[in-house]
Amino acid sequence: MSQMSKDDVRERLGNIDQIRDIILGTQVREYENRFNKLESDISQLQQQMRSQLINSSPTFRLN
């Protein structure tokens, strides 16, 4: 049996990225949604903290 080239192996296996997306696509999208939500929540908390600091101390300045 002769050795197959990398291109031959890829052709026989199909597109690995497509296979990975089929197998893990849902999980990856769920994690992406979770990270986006966390980023949004952190941003909101940061804004709230800034507002509270500014309101509690009129001499306080943010850089």
Residue frames as a rotation matrix with the C-alpha (Angstrom) as fourth column:
MET 1
0.586 0.810 0.000 0.00
0.810 -0.586 0.000 0.00
0.000 0.000 -1.000 0.00
SER 2
-0.305 -0.717 0.627 1.46
0.682 -0.624 -0.381 3.36
0.665 0.312 0.679 -0.98
GLN 3
-0.540 0.070 -0.839 1.57
0.695 -0.525 -0.492 6.35
-0.475 -0.848 0.235 1.33
MET 4
0.389 0.751 0.534 -1.05
0.896 -0.442 -0.032 8.96
0.212 0.491 -0.845 0.74
SER 5
-0.645 -0.548 0.532 -0.19
0.445 -0.836 -0.321 12.63
0.621 0.030 0.783 0.40
LYS 6
-0.850 0.320 -0.418 -1.64
0.251 -0.452 -0.856 15.20
-0.463 -0.833 0.304 2.78
ASP 7
-0.616 0.639 -0.461 -4.03
-0.780 -0.576 0.245 16.36
-0.109 0.511 0.853 0.06
ASP 8
-0.481 0.420 -0.770 -5.22
-0.198 0.803 0.562 12.79
0.854 0.422 -0.304 -0.46
VAL 9
-0.745 0.174 -0.644 -5.86
0.648 0.420 -0.636 12.39
0.160 -0.891 -0.425 3.26
ARG 10
-0.796 0.455 -0.399 -7.78
-0.191 -0.815 -0.548 15.67
-0.574 -0.360 0.736 3.42
GLU 11
-0.546 0.603 -0.582 -9.83
-0.771 -0.089 0.631 14.68
0.329 0.793 0.513 0.41
ARG 12
-0.496 0.333 -0.802 -10.72
0.198 0.943 0.268 11.33
0.845 -0.026 -0.533 1.93
LEU 13
-0.699 0.187 -0.691 -11.55
0.709 0.056 -0.703 12.78
-0.093 -0.981 -0.172 5.32
GLY 14
0.374 0.804 0.462 -13.43
0.807 -0.527 0.265 15.78
0.457 0.274 -0.846 4.01
ASN 15
-0.061 -0.348 0.936 -13.17
-0.069 -0.934 -0.352 19.27
0.996 -0.086 0.033 5.32
ILE 16
-0.492 -0.233 -0.839 -12.06
0.738 0.399 -0.544 19.02
0.462 -0.887 -0.024 8.95
ASP 17
-0.989 0.138 0.059 -13.43
-0.150 -0.881 -0.450 22.49
-0.010 -0.453 0.891 9.71
GLN 18
-0.250 0.952 -0.175 -16.89
-0.702 -0.053 0.711 21.42
0.668 0.300 0.681 8.56
ILE 19
0.005 0.198 -0.980 -16.71
0.372 0.910 0.186 18.28
0.928 -0.365 -0.069 10.66
ARG 20
-0.799 -0.372 -0.473 -15.60
0.573 -0.234 -0.785 20.28
0.181 -0.898 0.400 13.69
ASP 21
-0.828 0.535 0.169 -18.43
-0.539 -0.842 0.029 22.78
0.158 -0.067 0.985 13.13
ILE 22
-0.008 0.848 -0.531 -20.98
-0.379 0.489 0.786 19.99
0.926 0.207 0.317 12.85
ILE 23
-0.044 -0.076 -0.996 -19.75
0.662 0.745 -0.086 18.32
0.749 -0.663 0.017 16.04
LEU 24
-0.469 -0.317 -0.824 -18.93
0.872 -0.313 -0.376 21.37
-0.139 -0.895 0.423 18.16
GLY 25
-0.635 0.150 0.758 -20.85
0.367 -0.805 0.467 24.19
0.680 0.574 0.456 16.44
THR 26
0.440 0.895 0.073 -23.70
0.286 -0.217 0.933 24.36
0.851 -0.390 -0.351 18.92
GLN 27
0.522 -0.304 -0.797 -21.39
0.848 0.085 0.523 24.35
-0.092 -0.949 0.302 21.92
VAL 28
-0.598 -0.792 0.122 -19.14
0.801 -0.589 0.104 27.01
-0.011 0.160 0.987 20.43
ARG 29
-0.357 0.552 0.754 -22.13
0.202 -0.742 0.639 29.25
0.912 0.380 0.153 19.72
GLU 30
0.684 0.620 -0.384 -23.44
0.474 0.022 0.880 28.75
0.554 -0.785 -0.279 23.26
TYR 31
0.127 -0.730 -0.671 -20.07
0.941 -0.126 0.315 29.71
-0.314 -0.671 0.671 24.76
GLU 32
-0.729 -0.361 0.582 -19.85
0.582 -0.774 0.249 32.72
0.360 0.521 0.774 22.46
ASN 33
0.143 0.876 0.460 -23.30
0.189 -0.481 0.856 33.84
0.971 -0.035 -0.235 23.63
ARG 34
0.686 0.068 -0.724 -22.30
0.713 0.132 0.688 33.34
0.143 -0.989 0.042 27.26
PHE 35
-0.334 -0.902 -0.273 -19.12
0.911 -0.384 0.152 35.39
-0.242 -0.198 0.950 26.84
ASN 36
-0.581 0.197 0.790 -21.02
0.360 -0.809 0.466 38.16
0.730 0.555 0.399 25.07
LYS 37
0.552 0.834 -0.006 -23.55
0.299 -0.191 0.935 38.25
0.778 -0.518 -0.355 27.92
LEU 38
0.432 -0.478 -0.765 -20.77
0.884 0.056 0.464 38.34
-0.179 -0.877 0.447 30.53
GLU 39
-0.643 -0.703 0.305 -19.05
0.758 -0.640 0.123 41.16
0.109 0.310 0.944 28.68
SER 40
-0.195 0.683 0.704 -22.28
0.179 -0.681 0.710 43.12
0.964 0.265 0.011 28.57
ASP 41
0.739 0.490 -0.461 -22.98
0.491 0.076 0.868 42.51
0.460 -0.868 -0.185 32.26
ILE 42
0.012 -0.829 -0.559 -19.47
0.968 -0.130 0.214 43.59
-0.250 -0.544 0.801 33.25
SER 43
-0.701 -0.238 0.672 -19.80
0.515 -0.821 0.247 46.75
0.492 0.520 0.698 31.18
GLN 44
0.262 0.890 0.374 -23.12
0.156 -0.421 0.893 47.60
0.952 -0.176 -0.249 32.86
LEU 45
0.692 -0.060 -0.719 -21.66
0.718 0.159 0.677 47.00
0.074 -0.985 0.154 36.32
GLN 46
-0.409 -0.912 -0.036 -18.69
0.911 -0.410 0.040 49.18
-0.051 -0.017 0.999 35.45
GLN 47
-0.469 0.330 0.819 -21.00
0.229 -0.850 0.474 52.01
0.853 0.410 0.323 34.42
GLN 48
0.640 0.756 -0.135 -23.04
0.279 -0.065 0.958 51.62
0.716 -0.651 -0.253 37.59
MET 49
0.345 -0.604 -0.719 -19.91
0.928 0.102 0.359 51.73
-0.143 -0.790 0.596 39.75
ARG 50
-0.684 -0.592 0.427 -18.70
0.671 -0.740 0.049 54.87
0.287 0.320 0.903 38.00
SER 51
-0.055 0.765 0.642 -22.05
0.097 -0.635 0.766 56.54
0.994 0.105 -0.039 38.50
GLN 52
0.775 0.352 -0.524 -22.10
0.501 0.162 0.850 55.63
0.384 -0.922 -0.051 42.17
LEU 53
-0.080 -0.892 -0.445 -18.57
0.984 -0.142 0.109 56.90
-0.161 -0.429 0.889 42.70
ILE 54
-0.698 -0.147 0.701 -19.31
0.421 -0.876 0.236 60.17
0.579 0.460 0.673 40.94
ASN 55
0.232 0.901 0.366 -22.57
0.035 -0.383 0.923 60.66
0.972 -0.201 -0.121 42.86
SER 56
0.723 0.064 -0.688 -21.07
0.648 0.284 0.707 59.79
0.241 -0.957 0.163 46.23
SER 57
0.076 -0.767 -0.637 -18.07
0.669 -0.434 0.604 62.06
-0.740 -0.472 0.480 45.90
PRO 58
0.921 0.389 -0.002 -18.43
0.265 -0.631 -0.729 65.29
-0.285 0.671 -0.685 43.93
THR 59
0.483 -0.807 -0.341 -14.66
-0.740 -0.584 0.334 65.84
-0.469 0.091 -0.879 43.93
PHE 60
-0.017 -0.455 0.890 -13.93
0.120 0.883 0.453 62.41
-0.993 0.114 0.040 42.50
ARG 61
0.335 0.054 -0.941 -12.74
-0.865 -0.380 -0.329 62.43
-0.375 0.924 -0.081 38.89
LEU 62
0.627 -0.127 0.769 -12.32
0.285 0.955 -0.075 59.53
-0.725 0.267 0.635 36.50
ASN 63
-0.310 -0.824 -0.474 -9.35
-0.369 -0.355 0.859 59.52
-0.876 0.441 -0.194 34.18
